[in-house]
Amino acid sequence: ASYTFGTVNLGDDFIFSDSSLSSSTTLGASGSGGAIEVIISPKEGHGNNAVTELGGHYVMTATTLSQAEGDDLTTANDFRQVGLVVDPTTFGTSTVASATTARQTFVVKGTTSGTFEADEQIVQTSTGAVGKVVEYDSDRSLLYYQQERFSGFGTSATNSGFTAFSGTNLITGQTSGATLTPSSDTETVTLANSNTLTLTTGYANPELQPDSGDIIYLENRKPIQRDSDQTEDIKLIIEF
């Protein structure tokens, strides 16, 4: 059978009176009531596997959302889901993303009339593309939107088909009545916090590939409205 054993030598040359083990001493010829406690390290030594050695069953992850976070996180809308995604990839590649933050909305720039409202449905003529407004930056004529696999959010309510926004076809807000004619220019726009956004013929894709990575945690919450001077602390404690 496998077992661990050790030998305790109480001879004169193996007993010391100081912590540096430089001054040897003796037990003497008499004495009683002595006790020795032997501490045996786990396999591979102390600290080799702290989780197992300390009996850990919980891990906490914490993050802070400070204002717009490099212009990636909108402050013009709310959020109501918190989750953990393992190894999402950058848009159009198989490379695991390494950036601290990432924008997950589509963007279109163009000539506008009126003001788009957050969460309203938008529809594009000719293509029939459908989406939902996340944010409208009137100073730069940038419309941030999402397309999801639900009727009225990204798929047509008529034929359930998915069509991407494209070209210079007119985009109309179904609640506000605002319109935007997409630009055909390829340009770089400086955003509110001095970060830049590159648009190709008027459009920009999200920074992460949709549906990439593995979702290992998802929590639905009551809507949390964001603001330009607001910070959120999010902490998750996970048992394993």
WOQUI-V921934 format. One record per residue. N is the residue number from 1. RES is the residue in one small letter. D_LAST is the distance of its C-alpha to the last C-alpha in Angstrom with 2 decimals. Layout:
BEGIN
N|RES|D_LAST  N|RES|D_LAST
END
This chain:
BEGIN
1|a|31.51  2|s|29.32  3|y|29.41  4|t|29.77  5|f|32.97  6|g|34.88  7|t|38.39  8|v|39.34  9|n|42.78  10|l|44.65  11|g|47.78  12|d|49.73  13|d|48.57  14|f|44.86  15|i|44.75  16|f|44.68  17|s|45.36  18|d|43.59  19|s|40.09  20|s|41.44  21|l|42.62  22|s|46.14  23|s|48.23  24|s|48.48  25|t|49.50  26|t|50.27  27|l|49.31  28|g|52.98  29|a|54.84  30|s|53.53  31|g|50.48  32|s|48.22  33|g|44.89  34|g|42.96  35|a|39.25  36|i|37.06  37|e|33.26  38|v|31.75  39|i|28.33  40|i|27.01  41|s|24.38  42|p|21.49  43|k|22.14  44|e|22.87  45|g|23.39  46|h|21.83  47|g|19.65  48|n|19.19  49|n|15.42  50|a|14.61  51|v|10.84  52|t|11.90  53|e|15.08  54|l|13.93  55|g|11.12  56|g|8.64  57|h|5.32  58|y|6.07  59|v|7.85  60|m|11.01  61|t|13.28  62|a|16.87  63|t|20.00  64|t|23.56  65|l|25.95  66|s|29.39  67|q|32.29  68|a|32.73  69|e|30.64  70|g|33.21  71|d|34.58  72|d|31.48  73|l|30.18  74|t|32.79  75|t|33.99  76|a|36.29  77|n|33.83  78|d|30.73  79|f|27.13  80|r|24.93  81|q|21.75  82|v|18.84  83|g|16.43  84|l|14.79  85|v|16.71  86|v|16.18  87|d|19.55  88|p|22.16  89|t|25.65  90|t|28.84  91|f|31.32  92|g|33.30  93|t|31.64  94|s|28.83  95|t|28.12  96|v|24.68  97|a|25.35  98|s|25.20  99|a|26.90  100|t|25.44  101|t|26.52  102|a|28.01  103|r|30.37  104|q|29.51  105|t|32.87  106|f|36.08  107|v|39.13  108|v|42.82  109|k|45.77  110|g|49.23  111|t|52.14  112|t|51.22  113|s|53.10  114|g|51.50  115|t|48.00  116|f|44.94  117|e|42.60  118|a|38.81  119|d|37.23  120|e|40.56  121|q|41.09  122|i|43.09  123|v|45.18  124|q|47.08  125|t|50.53  126|s|51.46  127|t|47.91  128|g|46.60  129|a|43.26  130|v|41.17  131|g|38.54  132|k|37.32  133|v|38.23  134|v|35.48  135|e|37.93  136|y|41.60  137|d|42.91  138|s|46.59  139|d|47.57  140|r|46.66  141|s|47.02  142|l|43.44  143|l|41.76  144|y|37.95  145|y|36.80  146|q|34.13  147|q|34.63  148|e|32.08  149|r|32.36  150|f|33.70  151|s|37.34  152|g|38.80  153|f|35.89  154|g|36.54  155|t|38.27  156|s|41.78  157|a|42.33  158|t|45.37  159|n|44.16  160|s|40.34  161|g|40.79  162|f|38.99  163|t|41.33  164|a|40.63  165|f|42.84  166|s|45.46  167|g|48.97  168|t|51.10  169|n|51.07  170|l|51.06  171|i|47.79  172|t|48.27  173|g|46.13  174|q|46.39  175|t|46.26  176|s|47.93  177|g|50.38  178|a|49.73  179|t|50.38  180|l|49.44  181|t|51.27  182|p|48.98  183|s|50.37  184|s|51.16  185|d|50.78  186|t|48.25  187|e|47.56  188|t|45.21  189|v|44.74  190|t|43.86  191|l|41.44  192|a|41.45  193|n|39.43  194|s|41.41  195|n|38.94  196|t|40.49  197|l|40.01  198|t|41.77  199|l|43.17  200|t|44.70  201|t|47.62  202|g|46.28  203|y|42.64  204|a|39.28  205|n|36.10  206|p|32.52  207|e|30.99  208|l|27.98  209|q|28.48  210|p|27.75  211|d|25.10  212|s|23.87  213|g|20.28  214|d|17.19  215|i|15.95  216|i|12.15  217|y|12.50  218|l|15.76  219|e|17.10  220|n|20.76  221|r|22.60  222|k|26.21  223|p|28.34  224|i|28.28  225|q|31.67  226|r|31.85  227|d|34.87  228|s|36.38  229|d|35.98  230|q|32.56  231|t|29.20  232|e|25.81  233|d|22.79  234|i|19.48  235|k|16.24  236|l|12.77  237|i|9.97  238|i|6.53  239|e|3.79  240|f|0.00
END
